[in-house]
Amino acid sequence: MEYALLNGEIIDRSEAKVDVEDRGYQFGDGVYEVIRVYNGKMFTLTEHLKRFANSAESIGISIPFSIVELTEMLEELLLKNNLQTGNIYMQVTRGTAPRNHLFPTGNVPPTLVAYTIKGVRPLENLKSGVKAILTEDIRWLRCDIKSLNLLGNLLAKQKASEQGCFEAIQHRGQDVTEGSSSNIFIVKNGTVITHESNHLILKGITKDVIVDLCKKNNIPVLERTFSLAELGEADEVFLSSTTAEVMPVIEIDGNKIKSGNPGPLTRNLQEFFKKEIEKQCGVLVNNGI
Ligand SMILES: Cc1ncc(COP(=O)(O)O)c(C=O)c1O
């Protein structure tokens, strides 16, 4: 049997139902997290739980559990579902109330749901790299909140897929922001550059790990806005996310990045990232790149 977490209780997943008037369903009025699991252990759990709490707080939802309680519940869920490699999806909404744009008054409890998804590391893409397209960033101006409202991201990702590409790299005018579900990095003359974490992008947990790894390994790294022109002239490009890790980008809009192969600094960062996973979650058996 598969289990899910619903409002503090771990129950049969097929019984985990929410009301048609849940505000997440009707308005996307909630926030979410995706947490990677390797060897049955959650990677960068504290960072994900803090971001979850911050996202919820920034839209006025108070999560009815502490970080310690959430950790215990997620650990139990993992054990019950015997998840070794995959993801935990977790979301909290403003709860169920008669449909009204205004926040419900009175004591409406938030709805908190989590469940697990089996999934191996994307080894083929990590090895060979992926293609991307460029698309105008049409999203709102609070992309730092990991909101359930993902329409702009979905439209971008779908467009990429229809053109045989893995990711859509979004830009506001000449400034590159982020992927539809990833952060974007360029490498120029040995320096790693990625958008500063502000309201225009999601402060990726993977991005932060990569920036730290650069600093620890004496790789020059800058968090600043870069332009489409800089992207076009980059020595290497890669993207990052919880599920994609450090993923080389080898072609954008049909134009190869340099030789069209993953670059050497990207490869080094993949190695450092793998070591970081192993530090937290144990050795990745038969799962190397
Ligand atoms: C829009 C967006 N940016 C960046 C990321 C990467 O964030 P993280 O590394 O925390 O998964 C994601 C992840 O889903 C995302 O949806």
The ligand as a Gaussian input file, in Angstrom:
#p B3LYP/6-31G(d) Opt

LIG

0 1
 C       11.093000      28.121000     -11.134000
 C       12.134000      27.300000     -10.458000
 N       13.356000      27.795000     -10.306000
 C       14.336000      27.077000      -9.703000
 C       14.104000      25.792000      -9.246000
 C       15.214000      25.019000      -8.586000
 O       15.022000      24.985000      -7.192000
 P       15.555000      23.791000      -6.304000
 O       17.034000      23.698000      -6.579000
 O       15.272000      24.211000      -4.912000
 O       14.831000      22.569000      -6.732000
 C       12.825000      25.237000      -9.378000
 C       12.554000      23.879000      -8.867000
 O       11.541000      23.307000      -9.098000
 C       11.810000      26.010000      -9.981000
 O       10.562000      25.520000     -10.125000

